Every structure is written in C-alpha cells, then in structure tokens.
Amino acid sequence: MAGRKATEENLDLIVGDDFEWHYDWKPGGPDSPAQPFPADAKLFYRFMNGPGSDWAGGTTWEYVIVSSRASIKIESEIADAMPVRTPYRLTYQNTTTTPVTDKTLAVGIVARQQPPGSRK
C-alpha cells in the first residue's frame, strides 16, 4: 500500500499537572544522533475544537525549538481545560519549502488521568 501512516496514540494529560514534553530531531531514525531542526521548522499540536468541531479554528500548542530539541510546556489550567476525547494532530511544518511542507506525525484523542488518591 502506498502512503504514510502517522502514529496513533492518546495525548495523556494528568489533572492538575503541567503538560511537558520534548522531541529530539533524528531524521535518520530513532537510533541515529540528534541533528538541528531545519531553519524555521515548527512542531505543534492542533486540536479539533474549533467552531463546528473544525481543525482550522482549533487550539494550537506549539513547541519551542532550540537546535535539535523541541520542547513544550502547557500550564495545568490550559491543559485541564482541553476536553477529553478531543481529536488532535501532532504536525511537523517546514516553512522553508515552497509550498510549505506539513507532515502529521501522530494523531489521536485527549485522555485524562486523575492523580492517585484523587478519585472518589
């Protein structure tokens, strides 16, 4: 079958915790050394929570890229406000190409976990 398949996984958020994560750029595969991201590259989550459940108007959480590492920190108040089961896409974007290159790296839904001892 031709084409490419994105990883499918939940975006797990813990109630009351900041969401923090990072990715290292390894274009040669997971066992290759990290390399600097291409200039003007972007990495972001886009949620399908826009008007009419649209991707275009949905919330975006963008990573900060420094050299070979992309990092993100979303405050707990913002993460906690994202509804459970909201679809998301993790997108890599290279703005130096014409047209701009967009690649979906992962897709899934928001999942929520309660900290131990907080369930009633």
C-alpha positions as CSV (number, residue, x, y, z in Angstrom):
1,M,0.0,0.0,0.0
2,A,1.3,3.4,-0.9
3,G,1.4,6.3,1.5
4,R,2.5,7.0,5.0
5,K,0.8,6.3,8.3
6,A,1.0,8.5,11.4
7,T,1.4,7.1,14.8
8,E,-1.9,6.7,16.6
9,E,-1.8,7.4,20.3
10,N,-3.7,9.2,23.1
11,L,-2.4,12.5,24.3
12,D,-2.3,11.8,28.1
13,L,-2.9,14.7,30.3
14,I,-2.9,14.4,34.2
15,V,-5.4,16.6,36.0
16,G,-3.7,19.4,37.8
17,D,-0.3,18.9,36.1
18,D,1.5,21.0,33.6
19,F,2.0,19.1,30.3
20,E,5.7,19.0,29.5
21,W,7.3,17.0,26.7
22,H,10.2,17.1,24.2
23,Y,11.3,15.7,20.9
24,D,14.8,15.3,19.6
25,W,15.2,15.7,15.8
26,K,16.5,12.4,14.4
27,P,15.8,12.4,10.7
28,G,17.9,9.2,10.2
29,G,15.7,7.2,12.6
30,P,15.5,6.6,16.3
31,D,19.0,5.2,16.7
32,S,20.7,8.0,14.8
33,P,22.2,11.0,16.5
34,A,20.1,14.1,17.0
35,Q,20.6,16.9,14.5
36,P,19.5,20.6,14.5
37,F,15.9,21.1,13.2
38,P,15.7,22.8,9.8
39,A,15.6,26.6,10.0
40,D,12.1,27.9,10.5
41,A,10.7,24.4,11.3
42,K,7.7,24.2,13.6
43,L,6.2,21.4,15.7
44,F,2.8,21.8,17.2
45,Y,-0.4,20.1,18.3
46,R,-3.6,21.2,16.7
47,F,-6.9,20.2,18.3
48,M,-10.3,19.8,16.6
49,N,-12.2,22.0,19.0
50,G,-12.8,25.0,16.7
51,P,-16.2,26.3,15.6
52,G,-18.3,23.3,14.3
53,S,-15.6,21.0,15.5
54,D,-13.2,22.3,12.8
55,W,-9.4,21.8,12.6
56,A,-8.9,25.3,11.2
57,G,-10.2,27.2,14.2
58,G,-8.9,24.7,16.8
59,T,-6.5,25.4,19.6
60,T,-2.7,25.1,18.8
61,W,0.0,24.2,21.3
62,E,3.4,25.0,19.7
63,Y,6.8,23.5,20.7
64,V,9.8,25.8,21.2
65,I,12.7,24.6,19.0
66,V,16.3,25.1,20.1
67,S,18.9,23.3,17.9
68,S,18.0,19.6,17.9
69,R,15.3,19.7,20.6
70,A,11.7,20.8,20.5
71,S,10.2,21.4,24.0
72,I,6.7,22.2,25.1
73,K,5.2,23.3,28.5
74,I,1.5,23.9,28.8
75,E,0.2,25.2,32.2
76,S,-2.2,22.9,34.0
77,E,-5.1,25.4,33.8
78,I,-4.8,25.3,30.0
79,A,-4.3,21.5,29.8
80,D,-7.1,20.8,32.2
81,A,-9.5,22.9,30.0
82,M,-8.9,20.7,27.0
83,P,-12.0,18.4,26.8
84,V,-11.4,14.6,27.0
85,R,-11.7,12.8,23.6
86,T,-10.9,15.9,21.6
87,P,-9.1,14.8,18.5
88,Y,-5.5,16.1,17.9
89,R,-2.8,16.1,15.4
90,L,1.0,16.5,16.0
91,T,2.3,18.3,13.0
92,Y,5.8,19.0,11.7
93,Q,5.9,22.0,9.4
94,N,8.9,23.2,7.3
95,T,8.2,26.7,6.2
96,T,11.4,27.0,4.1
97,T,9.9,24.8,1.3
98,T,7.6,26.0,-1.4
99,P,4.9,25.1,-0.9
100,V,5.2,24.7,2.9
101,T,5.6,21.1,4.0
102,D,3.2,19.8,6.6
103,K,3.6,16.2,7.9
104,T,1.3,14.7,10.5
105,L,3.5,12.7,12.9
106,A,0.8,11.5,15.3
107,V,-3.0,11.5,15.7
108,G,-5.3,10.6,18.5
109,I,-7.5,11.9,21.2
110,V,-7.0,13.7,24.5
111,A,-7.1,11.3,27.5
112,R,-7.3,12.4,31.2
113,Q,-5.7,10.7,34.2
114,Q,-6.5,11.5,37.8
115,P,-3.6,11.6,40.2
116,P,-3.5,8.8,42.8
117,G,-5.8,9.4,45.7
118,S,-8.0,11.9,43.9
119,R,-10.7,9.5,42.8
120,K,-13.8,9.2,44.9
